[in-house]
């Protein structure tokens, strides 16, 4: 706990400046005032439906921005109609609209709207990337984003602050992607849970704002709540290049501050790293897998969205041709980056080498195009390589830097870029980037906005009514899963499923299909008999913030999830939709639970209110002690069936 006389690190300063409830004591619940909101399309549809369900008149966050970046493949009418719905919702609720082709939400928001010192919440887990500009940037489920847009605070557990001191400078052929992969190698996909990573030290001087974006973006992969960088000369340079220097201000940790965790990363000692299939923390040096065959090399995504990430590849392939049988896929991150690459002459080098140019957006990172062949190696500069996320269920996706991907594309096999016979092409971003604000639609004035109807379709139906959690639960265990179940496992992405995400009812049949193809059918049958429970291992619900991974199973009858541990965002999403998340007091009890067991919890709310533990009876044979960790506020949400019901019950108080 800090006092006014204690020097504060930067993360603590940002939290202090936005704190509306609670104390800055790690582990306690706090509430933060939110300045900005970020929406992406495939989850933004649910947010807009939630705003409608709440009866919201106009959003309170400024700016709030809706990006079209995920559902870009228009294989039928669904995505095109989603754009129309989202644009109408932006007009109705007072939100900026960034249409298809402008680029990925995270770098585009950083380019146009990011402001040092402000807070932002987004319905995408990689919203943390805005921490590269000195923002307090947090990913959350869409329902929590909707609440923040309505003027409510964002509730979360006060994180510990993890200070990472950067020393020296990156050597040739090593970039910031290698640095974050090294941290994943050290700490794993859950090593940063309930922490804010704060980078500091002399090594910052060699990292541009977009280099920092890579580290802030993939802090999510370590499980961190947020990642924070100081706002310094590099931040000023980034904003000045986009005509926004007037919005810059310096921010830094106070001299003499301390951190809850401390670590040093000597950048000069790093080498090219690569994450093996199919988890971001299966990291080894590239040299250990050099020579393995290659099918695809993919450059782009929010994990490597900077101008230099494409320009360095262009210089590497200049005058050369991609190896026969390898697809080099170029996915520009933003229209601003793409037009500047054209102006500076780099795009021609990429195209002439045999690279395939795709539209600006998330694309293959979320399985919307560029899916690889079954079992063949794909090197990608994306932030995640969960099984099947590429769009190919039996994929073989590696995570690496642009330098490693390009070197491998030229060689035809996985290649350590240090072994290329060329001088490392260092890139400086131009002092003036291409900027065109005409490509954004600004919010309407309130009087005009109130007259705008939502342009809904059959694929944007009203959300289902959710009933309160019963005070006596007697339900069957329908599914038992292992460790690191991701939200991709629960609600698949890709072109086949994502167009239906705006409809709880249409997306329901796909739930858990990669884990248990029969889950959805069996789950729906439990709705008439009180619902069901799921049992999971460690880090249940890791990955994307997609709230439909909680909402859709809830619609199908899910009442309780018992896991060894939960991912932060998914745990919050479950509560927000009225699902009770419980963890084992004794993890050995996991092995005593099986599909078909009957779980009985009596006097649910009395137990939840009398301490951190509840007792459950399993098939009338044994007892299992479980921990909940819920605040009084969260217990009240469960009692009324989730956040939407809670807001409806007090909407006059909120919007008066």
Secondary structure, 3 states (H helix, E strand, C coil): CCCCCCCCCHHHHHHHHHEEECCCCCCCEEEECCCEEEEEHHHHHHHHHHHHHHCCCCCCCCCEEEECCCCCCCCCCHHHHHHHHHHHHHHHHCCEEECCCCECHHHHHHHHCCCCCCEEEECCHHHHHHHHHCCEEEECCHHHHHHHHCCCCEEEECCEEEEEEEECCCCCCCCHHHHHHHHHHHHCCCCCCCEEEEEECHHHHHCCHHHHHHHHHCCHHHCCCEEECCECHHHHHHHHCCCCHHHCCCECCCCCCCCCEEEEEEHHHCCCEEECCECCCCEEEHHHCCCCECCEEEEECHHHCCHHHHHHHHHHHCCCCCCCCCEEEEECCEHHHHHHHHHCCHHHHHHHCCCEEECCCCHHHHCCCCCCCCCCEEEECCCCCECCCCCCCCCEEEECCHHHHHHHHHHCECCCHHHCCCCCCCCCCCCCCCCCHHHEECCCCHHHHCCCCCCCCCCCCCCCCCCCCCCCEEEEEEEECCCCCEHHHHCCCCCCCHHHCCCHHHHHHHCCCCCCCCHHHHHHHHHHHCCEEEEECCCECECCCCCHHHHHHHHCCEEEEEECCECHHHHHHHHHCCCEEEEECCHHHHHHCCCCCEEEECCHHHHHHCCCEEEEEECCCEEEEEECCCCHHHHHHHHHCCHHHHHHHCHHHHHC
